[in-house]
Amino acid sequence: MKTLKFLFLFTAIFSLALVTSCQKDKEVEPDPPPSSAPDYHVKTVEPPEAMVNSDDLGAQTAMTYINMVNGLSGLGAMMIPPSKSTDAEYYKDGTEVYTWEINEEGIHCTFTLKITETSDMYKWELIIDGTIDNISYNNFVYIYAEEKKDGSWGEITIYNPEQQGNSILFLMTWHNSDGSMYLDFEIPETFLIKLASHEDQSGSVEMSDWENNQWVLSFKAQWDASGHGQWWDYYDESEGSW
């Protein structure tokens, strides 16, 4: 729970960021082009209104998992520097680098956002250097995200601030196919939520738990465009509809 508190605290603090610019690499373009990199937006799912308002236990359980995933949308704000239009360094390999500081009570950090453009993808990397609540961070990669330019696939990984290595706190991947979006949210070796959302707002959700070194399906629900659907709870061996 401590790491999740860090996540939400960190998201809120970003709105208070103070801007500083840095010039320290000789490979910076002398006459940088204007930024062409898009802002990063975390994908969300919009279920039908009838499902949102249903008092059925299964529908409410499905909404809990959907809201858990949708709640990550605030991460997008963390990937936008306070002054994206001016304070940047542009490198010859297609990377843009934004650097700013936060000096608030308990937080004294430099944040670096690297945005790299390749022939078919954009990549984002958010790095922390400094202290937060007396914990030191030495150029810690906190967020890494990728997205194809055609919008067909993307991934965002949040690394564990308590361990500061390659330990993953959680990750989310998504892809689009024939107008439908498929989204997986995973806390490694803990739980996995798989969402499907179609153009007409029909969809499905599956919740699996990590047991005996494998994913075990514990809950499933599916709904139609009107917001009515069915659910199955495999732990309680119960099912229903709404």
N, C-alpha and C positions, 0 to 999 in steps of 0.2 A: 504493500500500500504506500510505502514511503516514496517509491519511484513514481507512482502515479500522481502523488501530491506534487512532486517536483515538476512533472510534466505540465500540470494545469497551472501551477504557480509561474512557471517559466513562460507559458503562453500569455498570461495576463501582463507580465512585466514587460514584454516586448513593446507594448504600446507606449512605454515611458522612455524608450531608448534615446540616448544622446548621440549625435552624429560626430564622428571624427574621421578624417581622411588620412590615408597612408600612402607614401610613395617610396618604395624600397626595393624594386626589382628592375634590373636593367633591360629585361625583355618586354617591358611595357611598350605598347604601340605609341609612337610619338604623336600621332594624330588619330585618336581612337574614333571609331564609328559610333553612331548612336546605338543604344542597346536594342537588340532585336529579340532578346530572350523573354519568353512569357513569364508571368507570375505563376507560381505553383499553386494548383488547386486540388485539394483532396477530394476524391470522388465520394458522393453520397447517394443514398437510395430514397426515393419518395414513394411510400406505400399509399394505396387508396384511402380516402377519408373514412370510409366505412370501417376499414380495418383499424385505423388509428383510434377511432371512437368506440370500438367494440369493448364490452366489459367481459367477454369470454376469456377464461384463464389462458387458453392456448394462444389466442390472438395477442393477449397482453405479453405473454412470454416471448412470442415472435417479435413484438415491438421492442421489448427490452434489448434483444440482440441487435436489432436494426439501429436503435438509438445509440447503442454502445459504439457501433461502427461510425454512424453519422457524427458522433461527438468528436471524432478526430479531425473534423473539418477545420478547427481552429489552428491546426498545425500549419495550414497554408499561410497564415499571417506571420508565422515565425520565419518563413522563407522569403519575406519581402523586406529588404533593408529600409531604414527610415527615409533615405533620400536616394532612391534608385536612379533618378534621372541625371544626377550630377556626380556623386561621390563614388567613382569606380575606377578600376584599372583594367585595361583591355590588353590581353596577351595574344601573341601571334598564333597560338594553337586554338584560338576561338574561345578562350576562357575569360569571363568577366569576374572581377574580384571586388567585393564590397566589404568594408571594414568599419565597425562602429563600436562604441563603448557604452556600458551601463554602469553608473556609479550611484547606486541607491543603497539603502540600509541593508547590509548583509550580502550585497551583490557588487562585486568589483571585477568586471570582466571585459575582455575584448572579444567581439564576435566577428567571424569572417564567413561570408557567404560566397562560395565559388559556383558559378554557373558556366557550364561548358556545352558548346554546341558542336555536334558532329554532323555527318551528312544526313542522318535520319533520326537523331535523338537529341534531347536536352537532358543534362544532368545537373543536379543541385547537391551541394555539400555544405552543411553548416557546422562550424568549428568553434569551440569555446576555449578560451585561455584566460585563467584568472581564478577567482574564488566565489563560491555561492554557499552561504550558510556555513562558512569556515571549512568547506571542502575545496581542495585545490583541483583545478582542471588544467592539464598541460596539452594544449592543442588537441583537445578531445573532440573527435568526430561524433556529433550528437545525432544528426539527421543526414541520411543519404537518400536521394530520390532520382528516379529516371523516368522518362516518358518519351514514347515515340512521337515524332512530329505529326504523324497522321492520326493520332489519338486512338490507336488500336490497342495499346498496351502501356502499363505503367506500374511502378513499384516504389514504395517508400519504406525505409527501414529506420527505426529509432533504436539507438544503442543505449545500453544500460548505464546511466550516469553514476551508479554506485560501484561499478566494476571498471569502467573506463578502458575496456579493451575491445575485443570483437564480440563481446557478449551482447546478444540482441534482446532488447526489452520487448519489442513487438514489431511486426512487419505487416504490410498490406500490399497485395498485388491485385491487378484488375486487367480485364481485356474486354474489348467490344467485338461482337460478332453478329452480323445481320440485324443491327438495331437493338441488340440486347447487351446488357453489361453484366459481367460475372466478376465478383469481388470476393477475395479471401482475406480474412483478418486473422492473424495467428500470434499468440503468445507461445513461443517454443516450449514444447513439452508440458503445456498447460491446457490450452483449449484452442479450437479452430472454428471460426464462423465462416460459412460459405453462403454468399448471397447471390441471387439471380434477379435481375430487374429488366422487364421487357417494356417496349414502347407504350403498350396500353396500360401500364402500371400493374399488370399481373407479375407474379414472381414466386420465389421460394427462399427459405432460409434453412440451413442445417447447422447444428451445434454438435461438435465432437469433443470429447475429453481424451487426454493422453493417459493411456493405461497399458501397462506391460509393453512399453516401447512401441505402441501403435495408437492410431486414432480410433476411438470407439464412438459411434454415433449415439448421441443421447437424446436429441430432439430434432424434429423436422416439421416444417409447416409449408404449405403452398396455398396461394390465393389467386383468384381471378381478377379481371379488370374492375369488377364491381366492388371488390374489397371483401368478398366472402371466400372462405377457404376451409381447409382441414389441417389438423395437426396430430402428431404422434409423439408421445413421451415414452422413450424406450426403457428408461430406468423404472418408471412407475408402471410400465405396461398399460398405459391408458391412451385414449385417443378421443377426438371430438371434432366438431365443426362449428363454424360461426357464420 
